[in-house]
Amino acid sequence: MSFTQLNPPIPVQVIGKGKAMAFGLIDYGPEHNLIWVSAIDETSEIWCAPNPVVRMQANWTLGRSHSSAGAEPHGDWEAEFEGAPVRGFEAPKPGNGVTPRLHAAGGVG
């Protein structure tokens, strides 16, 4: 697993969330999608989005039109990312070893 900080951040479109600035990239290896760590412009939320739902924003100087920035995802990914389950990603369940525990010193771990 590797994490790469993008400097400068890259303007992207996260399908179902809107325009964002990608500031990090997580690579879990050859059997997984790249994960784009992005701050959504409109809501200031931070989302980790899999590669199939991330597009570059339009760029007039590079000749990239708006139509390519909002393209549908390839394959069987849900076009509407809001609330849709993402194949291969599950929220942690209590008792499976990943539930945060508060320590006496006040930290989480």
N, CA, C and O atoms as a GROMACS GRO file, in nm:
protein
  436
    1MET      N    1   0.085  -0.117   0.000
    1MET     CA    2   0.000   0.000   0.000
    1MET      C    3   0.089   0.122   0.000
    1MET      O    4   0.188   0.128   0.074
    2SER      N    5   0.054   0.219  -0.083
    2SER     CA    6   0.130   0.344  -0.083
    2SER      C    7   0.033   0.462  -0.090
    2SER      O    8  -0.075   0.454  -0.148
    3PHE      N    9   0.076   0.572  -0.028
    3PHE     CA   10   0.001   0.697  -0.032
    3PHE      C   11   0.090   0.802  -0.096
    3PHE      O   12   0.206   0.818  -0.058
    4THR      N   13   0.035   0.874  -0.195
    4THR     CA   14   0.109   0.980  -0.262
    4THR      C   15   0.034   1.110  -0.243
    4THR      O   16  -0.084   1.120  -0.277
    5GLN      N   17   0.102   1.210  -0.188
    5GLN     CA   18   0.043   1.343  -0.176
    5GLN      C   19   0.060   1.413  -0.310
    5GLN      O   20   0.171   1.420  -0.364
    6LEU      N   21  -0.048   1.466  -0.364
    6LEU     CA   22  -0.044   1.537  -0.492
    6LEU      C   23  -0.014   1.684  -0.464
    6LEU      O   24  -0.091   1.752  -0.397
    7ASN      N   25   0.096   1.733  -0.517
    7ASN     CA   26   0.136   1.871  -0.494
    7ASN      C   27   0.187   1.929  -0.625
    7ASN      O   28   0.299   1.899  -0.665
    8PRO      N   29   0.107   2.010  -0.692
    8PRO     CA   30  -0.016   2.072  -0.645
    8PRO      C   31  -0.135   1.975  -0.658
    8PRO      O   32  -0.128   1.877  -0.732
    9PRO      N   33  -0.245   2.005  -0.586
    9PRO     CA   34  -0.367   1.924  -0.601
    9PRO      C   35  -0.420   1.930  -0.745
    9PRO      O   36  -0.393   2.025  -0.818
   10ILE      N   37  -0.493   1.827  -0.784
   10ILE     CA   38  -0.546   1.817  -0.920
   10ILE      C   39  -0.697   1.839  -0.917
   10ILE      O   40  -0.766   1.774  -0.839
   11PRO      N   41  -0.750   1.930  -1.001
   11PRO     CA   42  -0.896   1.949  -1.007
   11PRO      C   43  -0.962   1.830  -1.077
   11PRO      O   44  -0.930   1.799  -1.191
   12VAL      N   45  -1.055   1.764  -1.007
   12VAL     CA   46  -1.123   1.648  -1.062
   12VAL      C   47  -1.274   1.662  -1.045
   12VAL      O   48  -1.323   1.752  -0.977
   13GLN      N   49  -1.347   1.572  -1.109
   13GLN     CA   50  -1.491   1.560  -1.096
   13GLN      C   51  -1.517   1.422  -1.038
   13GLN      O   52  -1.482   1.322  -1.100
   14VAL      N   53  -1.579   1.415  -0.920
   14VAL     CA   54  -1.617   1.286  -0.861
   14VAL      C   55  -1.763   1.265  -0.896
   14VAL      O   56  -1.850   1.340  -0.851
   15ILE      N   57  -1.791   1.163  -0.975
   15ILE     CA   58  -1.926   1.138  -1.022
   15ILE      C   59  -2.019   1.115  -0.903
   15ILE      O   60  -1.992   1.030  -0.818
   16GLY      N   61  -2.127   1.191  -0.897
   16GLY     CA   62  -2.224   1.182  -0.789
   16GLY      C   63  -2.194   1.277  -0.673
   16GLY      O   64  -2.278   1.293  -0.584
   17LYS      N   65  -2.076   1.339  -0.673
   17LYS     CA   66  -2.038   1.432  -0.565
   17LYS      C   67  -2.010   1.572  -0.618
   17LYS      O   68  -2.038   1.670  -0.548
   18GLY      N   69  -1.955   1.585  -0.737
   18GLY     CA   70  -1.928   1.715  -0.796
   18GLY      C   71  -1.780   1.743  -0.812
   18GLY      O   72  -1.695   1.654  -0.802
   19LYS      N   73  -1.750   1.872  -0.837
   19LYS     CA   74  -1.612   1.915  -0.857
   19LYS      C   75  -1.536   1.905  -0.725
   19LYS      O   76  -1.590   1.928  -0.617
   20ALA      N   77  -1.407   1.870  -0.738
   20ALA     CA   78  -1.324   1.849  -0.618
   20ALA      C   79  -1.178   1.877  -0.650
   20ALA      O   80  -1.139   1.890  -0.766
   21MET      N   81  -1.099   1.885  -0.545
   21MET     CA   82  -0.954   1.894  -0.558
   21MET      C   83  -0.895   1.768  -0.498
   21MET      O   84  -0.906   1.743  -0.378
   22ALA      N   85  -0.831   1.688  -0.583
   22ALA     CA   86  -0.765   1.565  -0.536
   22ALA      C   87  -0.629   1.604  -0.479
   22ALA      O   88  -0.548   1.667  -0.546
   23PHE      N   89  -0.605   1.565  -0.353
   23PHE     CA   90  -0.478   1.599  -0.290
   23PHE      C   91  -0.399   1.476  -0.247
   23PHE      O   92  -0.288   1.489  -0.194
   24GLY      N   93  -0.454   1.358  -0.270
   24GLY     CA   94  -0.383   1.236  -0.235
   24GLY      C   95  -0.430   1.120  -0.321
   24GLY      O   96  -0.539   1.124  -0.378
   25LEU      N   97  -0.346   1.018  -0.330
   25LEU     CA   98  -0.377   0.900  -0.408
   25LEU      C   99  -0.330   0.777  -0.330
   25LEU      O  100  -0.215   0.770  -0.287
   26ILE      N  101  -0.421   0.682  -0.310
   26ILE     CA  102  -0.388   0.558  -0.238
   26ILE      C  103  -0.382   0.444  -0.340
   26ILE      O  104  -0.475   0.426  -0.419
   27ASP      N  105  -0.275   0.368  -0.336
   27ASP     CA  106  -0.258   0.254  -0.426
   27ASP      C  107  -0.241   0.129  -0.341
   27ASP      O  108  -0.139   0.111  -0.275
   28TYR      N  109  -0.343   0.041  -0.342
   28TYR     CA  110  -0.339  -0.083  -0.266
   28TYR      C  111  -0.274  -0.198  -0.342
   28TYR      O  112  -0.261  -0.308  -0.289
   29GLY      N  113  -0.234  -0.174  -0.467
   29GLY     CA  114  -0.166  -0.276  -0.544
   29GLY      C  115  -0.240  -0.312  -0.671
   29GLY      O  116  -0.342  -0.251  -0.704
   30PRO      N  117  -0.189  -0.413  -0.744
   30PRO     CA  118  -0.240  -0.444  -0.878
   30PRO      C  119  -0.382  -0.499  -0.883
   30PRO      O  120  -0.444  -0.493  -0.989
   31GLU      N  121  -0.436  -0.550  -0.774
   31GLU     CA  122  -0.571  -0.608  -0.777
   31GLU      C  123  -0.679  -0.510  -0.732
   31GLU      O  124  -0.793  -0.550  -0.712
   32HIS      N  125  -0.643  -0.382  -0.717
   32HIS     CA  126  -0.737  -0.284  -0.664
   32HIS      C  127  -0.736  -0.157  -0.750
   32HIS      O  128  -0.638  -0.127  -0.818
   33ASN      N  129  -0.848  -0.083  -0.745
   33ASN     CA  130  -0.852   0.048  -0.809
   33ASN      C  131  -0.768   0.147  -0.729
   33ASN      O  132  -0.752   0.132  -0.608
   34LEU      N  133  -0.716   0.248  -0.798
   34LEU     CA  134  -0.655   0.360  -0.728
   34LEU      C  135  -0.765   0.432  -0.652
   34LEU      O  136  -0.880   0.435  -0.698
   35ILE      N  137  -0.734   0.488  -0.537
   35ILE     CA  138  -0.830   0.562  -0.456
   35ILE      C  139  -0.786   0.708  -0.452
   35ILE      O  140  -0.675   0.739  -0.408
   36TRP      N  141  -0.873   0.798  -0.498
   36TRP     CA  142  -0.844   0.941  -0.503
   36TRP      C  143  -0.899   1.006  -0.376
   36TRP      O  144  -1.019   0.999  -0.350
   37VAL      N  145  -0.812   1.070  -0.298
   37VAL     CA  146  -0.852   1.142  -0.177
   37VAL      C  147  -0.878   1.285  -0.220
   37VAL      O  148  -0.786   1.357  -0.260
   38SER      N  149  -1.005   1.327  -0.212
   38SER     CA  150  -1.046   1.455  -0.271
   38SER      C  151  -1.133   1.537  -0.177
   38SER      O  152  -1.212   1.482  -0.100
   39ALA      N  153  -1.118   1.667  -0.183
   39ALA     CA  154  -1.203   1.761  -0.110
   39ALA      C  155  -1.308   1.814  -0.208
   39ALA      O  156  -1.274   1.875  -0.309
   40ILE      N  157  -1.436   1.790  -0.177
   40ILE     CA  158  -1.545   1.834  -0.263
   40ILE      C  159  -1.560   1.986  -0.250
   40ILE      O  160  -1.571   2.038  -0.139
   41ASP      N  161  -1.561   2.056  -0.363
   41ASP     CA  162  -1.567   2.203  -0.362
   41ASP      C  163  -1.691   2.256  -0.291
   41ASP      O  164  -1.681   2.346  -0.206
   42GLU      N  165  -1.807   2.202  -0.324
   42GLU     CA  166  -1.934   2.258  -0.276
   42GLU      C  167  -1.957   2.234  -0.126
   42GLU      O  168  -2.012   2.320  -0.058
   43THR      N  169  -1.916   2.118  -0.075
   43THR     CA  170  -1.950   2.081   0.062
   43THR      C  171  -1.830   2.078   0.158
   43THR      O  172  -1.849   2.069   0.279
   44SER      N  173  -1.709   2.085   0.104
   44SER     CA  174  -1.585   2.074   0.182
   44SER      C  175  -1.567   1.936   0.244
   44SER      O  176  -1.481   1.919   0.330
   45GLU      N  177  -1.645   1.837   0.202
   45GLU     CA  178  -1.629   1.700   0.251
   45GLU      C  179  -1.505   1.638   0.188
   45GLU      O  180  -1.467   1.672   0.076
   46ILE      N  181  -1.443   1.546   0.261
   46ILE     CA  182  -1.331   1.469   0.208
   46ILE      C  183  -1.384   1.330   0.174
   46ILE      O  184  -1.442   1.262   0.258
   47TRP      N  185  -1.362   1.289   0.049
   47TRP     CA  186  -1.407   1.158   0.004
   47TRP      C  187  -1.290   1.081  -0.055
   47TRP      O  188  -1.202   1.139  -0.118
   48CYS      N  189  -1.290   0.950  -0.035
   48CYS     CA  190  -1.196   0.858  -0.099
   48CYS      C  191  -1.276   0.785  -0.206
   48CYS      O  192  -1.357   0.698  -0.177
   49ALA      N  193  -1.251   0.822  -0.331
   49ALA     CA  194  -1.330   0.769  -0.442
   49ALA      C  195  -1.246   0.675  -0.528
   49ALA      O  196  -1.132   0.707  -0.561
   50PRO      N  197  -1.301   0.558  -0.566
   50PRO     CA  198  -1.228   0.466  -0.653
   50PRO      C  199  -1.214   0.523  -0.794
   50PRO      O  200  -1.297   0.601  -0.839
   51ASN      N  201  -1.110   0.483  -0.860
   51ASN     CA  202  -1.074   0.535  -0.991
   51ASN      C  203  -1.190   0.542  -1.093
   51ASN      O  204  -1.199   0.641  -1.165
   52PRO      N  205  -1.280   0.441  -1.101
   52PRO     CA  206  -1.386   0.447  -1.203
   52PRO      C  207  -1.484   0.563  -1.188
   52PRO      O  208  -1.558   0.591  -1.282
   53VAL      N  209  -1.488   0.631  -1.074
   53VAL     CA  210  -1.583   0.742  -1.058
   53VAL      C  211  -1.514   0.878  -1.050
   53VAL      O  212  -1.574   0.975  -1.006
   54VAL      N  213  -1.388   0.885  -1.092
   54VAL     CA  214  -1.313   1.010  -1.088
   54VAL      C  215  -1.275   1.049  -1.230
   54VAL      O  216  -1.224   0.968  -1.307
   55ARG      N  217  -1.301   1.176  -1.265
   55ARG     CA  218  -1.268   1.232  -1.397
   55ARG      C  219  -1.192   1.362  -1.378
   55ARG      O  220  -1.210   1.431  -1.278
   56MET      N  221  -1.109   1.397  -1.474
   56MET     CA  222  -1.044   1.528  -1.474
   56MET      C  223  -1.151   1.633  -1.504
   56MET      O  224  -1.245   1.606  -1.579
   57GLN      N  225  -1.137   1.752  -1.445
   57GLN     CA  226  -1.227   1.862  -1.478
   57GLN      C  227  -1.194   1.915  -1.617
   57GLN      O  228  -1.085   1.892  -1.670
   58ALA      N  229  -1.289   1.987  -1.674
   58ALA     CA  230  -1.267   2.049  -1.804
   58ALA      C  231  -1.150   2.146  -1.796
   58ALA      O  232  -1.129   2.212  -1.694
   59ASN      N  233  -1.073   2.155  -1.905
   59ASN     CA  234  -0.959   2.246  -1.911
   59ASN      C  235  -0.951   2.303  -2.052
   59ASN      O  236  -0.914   2.232  -2.146
   60TRP      N  237  -0.985   2.430  -2.066
   60TRP     CA  238  -0.990   2.494  -2.197
   60TRP      C  239  -0.854   2.493  -2.265
   60TRP      O  240  -0.845   2.467  -2.385
   61THR      N  241  -0.747   2.522  -2.191
   61THR     CA  242  -0.614   2.530  -2.252
   61THR      C  243  -0.563   2.396  -2.300
   61THR      O  244  -0.479   2.391  -2.390
   62LEU      N  245  -0.612   2.286  -2.243
   62LEU     CA  246  -0.572   2.152  -2.288
   62LEU      C  247  -0.672   2.092  -2.386
   62LEU      O  248  -0.650   1.981  -2.435
   63GLY      N  249  -0.781   2.165  -2.414
   63GLY     CA  250  -0.880   2.115  -2.509
   63GLY      C  251  -0.970   2.007  -2.451
   63GLY      O  252  -1.031   1.931  -2.527
   64ARG      N  253  -0.980   1.998  -2.318
   64ARG     CA  254  -1.066   1.899  -2.255
   64ARG      C  255  -1.200   1.966  -2.228
   64ARG      O  256  -1.209   2.059  -2.147
   65SER      N  257  -1.306   1.918  -2.295
   65SER     CA  258  -1.437   1.983  -2.287
   65SER      C  259  -1.511   1.942  -2.159
   65SER      O  260  -1.471   1.850  -2.089
   66HIS      N  261  -1.621   2.015  -2.131
   66HIS     CA  262  -1.705   1.983  -2.016
   66HIS      C  263  -1.769   1.846  -2.031
   66HIS      O  264  -1.791   1.777  -1.931
   67SER      N  265  -1.800   1.805  -2.154
   67SER     CA  266  -1.869   1.677  -2.173
   67SER      C  267  -1.784   1.560  -2.127
   67SER      O  268  -1.839   1.461  -2.078
   68SER      N  269  -1.651   1.568  -2.141
   68SER     CA  270  -1.567   1.458  -2.095
   68SER      C  271  -1.552   1.458  -1.944
   68SER      O  272  -1.526   1.353  -1.884
   69ALA      N  273  -1.569   1.576  -1.880
   69ALA     CA  274  -1.553   1.584  -1.734
   69ALA      C  275  -1.668   1.516  -1.661
   69ALA      O  276  -1.649   1.471  -1.548
   70GLY      N  277  -1.786   1.509  -1.721
   70GLY     CA  278  -1.901   1.449  -1.654
   70GLY      C  279  -1.941   1.315  -1.712
   70GLY      O  280  -2.056   1.274  -1.698
   71ALA      N  281  -1.850   1.246  -1.775
   71ALA     CA  282  -1.880   1.120  -1.841
   71ALA      C  283  -1.925   1.014  -1.741
   71ALA      O  284  -1.892   1.020  -1.623
   72GLU      N  285  -2.000   0.920  -1.791
   72GLU     CA  286  -2.045   0.808  -1.707
   72GLU      C  287  -1.926   0.716  -1.676
   72GLU      O  288  -1.833   0.706  -1.756
   73PRO      N  289  -1.929   0.650  -1.561
   73PRO     CA  290  -1.820   0.558  -1.529
   73PRO      C  291  -1.823   0.437  -1.620
   73PRO      O  292  -1.929   0.400  -1.671
   74HIS      N  293  -1.708   0.375  -1.640
   74HIS     CA  294  -1.698   0.256  -1.723
   74HIS      C  295  -1.739   0.133  -1.643
   74HIS      O  296  -1.734   0.135  -1.520
   75GLY      N  297  -1.778   0.029  -1.710
   75GLY     CA  298  -1.810  -0.097  -1.644
   75GLY      C  299  -1.943  -0.091  -1.573
   75GLY      O  300  -2.035  -0.021  -1.616
   76ASP      N  301  -1.954  -0.166  -1.462
   76ASP     CA  302  -2.082  -0.178  -1.393
   76ASP      C  303  -2.090  -0.088  -1.269
   76ASP      O  304  -2.171  -0.115  -1.180
   77TRP      N  305  -2.008   0.017  -1.262
   77TRP     CA  306  -2.013   0.108  -1.148
   77TRP      C  307  -2.140   0.190  -1.153
   77TRP      O  308  -2.188   0.224  -1.261
   78GLU      N  309  -2.192   0.222  -1.037
   78GLU     CA  310  -2.313   0.303  -1.029
   78GLU      C  311  -2.282   0.445  -1.073
   78GLU      O  312  -2.188   0.507  -1.024
   79ALA      N  313  -2.362   0.499  -1.166
   79ALA     CA  314  -2.342   0.636  -1.211
   79ALA      C  315  -2.373   0.733  -1.098
   79ALA      O  316  -2.310   0.838  -1.086
   80GLU      N  317  -2.468   0.699  -1.015
   80GLU     CA  318  -2.502   0.784  -0.901
   80GLU      C  319  -2.430   0.730  -0.779
   80GLU      O  320  -2.476   0.633  -0.718
   81PHE      N  321  -2.318   0.791  -0.743
   81PHE     CA  322  -2.231   0.741  -0.638
   81PHE      C  323  -2.291   0.764  -0.499
   81PHE      O  324  -2.257   0.691  -0.406
   82GLU      N  325  -2.379   0.862  -0.484
   82GLU     CA  326  -2.438   0.897  -0.354
   82GLU      C  327  -2.513   0.779  -0.297
   82GLU      O  328  -2.615   0.738  -0.352
   83GLY      N  329  -2.464   0.723  -0.188
   83GLY     CA  330  -2.534   0.617  -0.118
   83GLY      C  331  -2.525   0.480  -0.182
   83GLY      O  332  -2.577   0.382  -0.128
   84ALA      N  333  -2.460   0.471  -0.298
   84ALA     CA  334  -2.452   0.343  -0.366
   84ALA      C  335  -2.338   0.260  -0.308
   84ALA      O  336  -2.231   0.314  -0.279
   85PRO      N  337  -2.359   0.129  -0.292
   85PRO     CA  338  -2.249   0.047  -0.244
   85PRO      C  339  -2.138   0.041  -0.348
   85PRO      O  340  -2.166   0.033  -0.468
   86VAL      N  341  -2.015   0.044  -0.305
   86VAL     CA  342  -1.902   0.036  -0.397
   86VAL      C  343  -1.843  -0.104  -0.382
   86VAL      O  344  -1.801  -0.142  -0.273
   87ARG      N  345  -1.841  -0.178  -0.489
   87ARG     CA  346  -1.793  -0.315  -0.488
   87ARG      C  347  -1.651  -0.320  -0.432
   87ARG      O  348  -1.564  -0.245  -0.476
   88GLY      N  349  -1.628  -0.409  -0.336
   88GLY     CA  350  -1.496  -0.426  -0.279
   88GLY      C  351  -1.469  -0.340  -0.157
   88GLY      O  352  -1.363  -0.352  -0.096
   89PHE      N  353  -1.562  -0.252  -0.121
   89PHE     CA  354  -1.543  -0.165  -0.006
   89PHE      C  355  -1.660  -0.183   0.089
   89PHE      O  356  -1.775  -0.171   0.049
   90GLU      N  357  -1.630  -0.212   0.216
   90GLU     CA  358  -1.734  -0.227   0.317
   90GLU      C  359  -1.702  -0.139   0.435
   90GLU      O  360  -1.586  -0.121   0.472
   91ALA      N  361  -1.804  -0.084   0.494
   91ALA     CA  362  -1.784  -0.008   0.617
   91ALA      C  363  -1.745  -0.104   0.728
   91ALA      O  364  -1.795  -0.217   0.732
   92PRO      N  365  -1.656  -0.062   0.818
   92PRO     CA  366  -1.618  -0.149   0.929
   92PRO      C  367  -1.739  -0.187   1.013
   92PRO      O  368  -1.828  -0.106   1.036
   93LYS      N  369  -1.741  -0.313   1.058
   93LYS     CA  370  -1.849  -0.362   1.143
   93LYS      C  371  -1.795  -0.379   1.285
   93LYS      O  372  -1.681  -0.420   1.303
   94PRO      N  373  -1.876  -0.348   1.384
   94PRO     CA  374  -1.830  -0.366   1.522
   94PRO      C  375  -1.786  -0.510   1.546
   94PRO      O  376  -1.852  -0.605   1.502
   95GLY      N  377  -1.675  -0.524   1.618
   95GLY     CA  378  -1.628  -0.657   1.655
   95GLY      C  379  -1.541  -0.726   1.553
   95GLY      O  380  -1.499  -0.839   1.578
   96ASN      N  381  -1.511  -0.663   1.438
   96ASN     CA  382  -1.427  -0.730   1.340
   96ASN      C  383  -1.280  -0.688   1.351
   96ASN      O  384  -1.201  -0.714   1.260
   97GLY      N  385  -1.244  -0.623   1.462
   97GLY     CA  386  -1.105  -0.588   1.483
   97GLY      C  387  -1.067  -0.449   1.435
   97GLY      O  388  -0.953  -0.407   1.456
   98VAL      N  389  -1.158  -0.377   1.370
   98VAL     CA  390  -1.124  -0.244   1.322
   98VAL      C  391  -1.207  -0.135   1.388
   98VAL      O  392  -1.199  -0.018   1.348
   99THR      N  393  -1.285  -0.170   1.489
   99THR     CA  394  -1.365  -0.072   1.559
   99THR      C  395  -1.274   0.015   1.646
   99THR      O  396  -1.198  -0.039   1.727
  100PRO      N  397  -1.279   0.149   1.632
  100PRO     CA  398  -1.194   0.234   1.716
  100PRO      C  399  -1.227   0.217   1.863
  100PRO      O  400  -1.344   0.205   1.901
  101ARG      N  401  -1.124   0.217   1.945
  101ARG     CA  402  -1.140   0.207   2.090
  101ARG      C  403  -1.073   0.328   2.153
  101ARG      O  404  -0.963   0.367   2.112
  102LEU      N  405  -1.137   0.387   2.252
  102LEU     CA  406  -1.077   0.498   2.324
  102LEU      C  407  -0.980   0.444   2.429
  102LEU      O  408  -1.012   0.351   2.503
  103HIS      N  409  -0.862   0.503   2.433
  103HIS     CA  410  -0.763   0.465   2.533
  103HIS      C  411  -0.774   0.558   2.652
  103HIS      O  412  -0.832   0.666   2.643
  104ALA      N  413  -0.716   0.516   2.765
  104ALA     CA  414  -0.720   0.594   2.887
  104ALA      C  415  -0.659   0.733   2.869
  104ALA      O  416  -0.700   0.828   2.934
  105ALA      N  417  -0.560   0.744   2.779
  105ALA     CA  418  -0.493   0.873   2.756
  105ALA      C  419  -0.576   0.965   2.667
  105ALA      O  420  -0.536   1.078   2.641
  106GLY      N  421  -0.690   0.918   2.621
  106GLY     CA  422  -0.780   1.001   2.539
  106GLY      C  423  -0.762   0.983   2.390
  106GLY      O  424  -0.831   1.047   2.311
  107GLY      N  425  -0.670   0.897   2.348
  107GLY     CA  426  -0.648   0.877   2.206
  107GLY      C  427  -0.740   0.769   2.151
  107GLY      O  428  -0.805   0.697   2.226
  108VAL      N  429  -0.744   0.759   2.021
  108VAL     CA  430  -0.824   0.657   1.953
  108VAL      C  431  -0.726   0.560   1.889
  108VAL      O  432  -0.624   0.601   1.834
  109GLY      N  433  -0.758   0.432   1.894
  109GLY     CA  434  -0.668   0.337   1.830
  109GLY      C  435  -0.720   0.198   1.827
  109GLY      O  436  -0.654   0.108   1.776
   0.00000   0.00000   0.00000
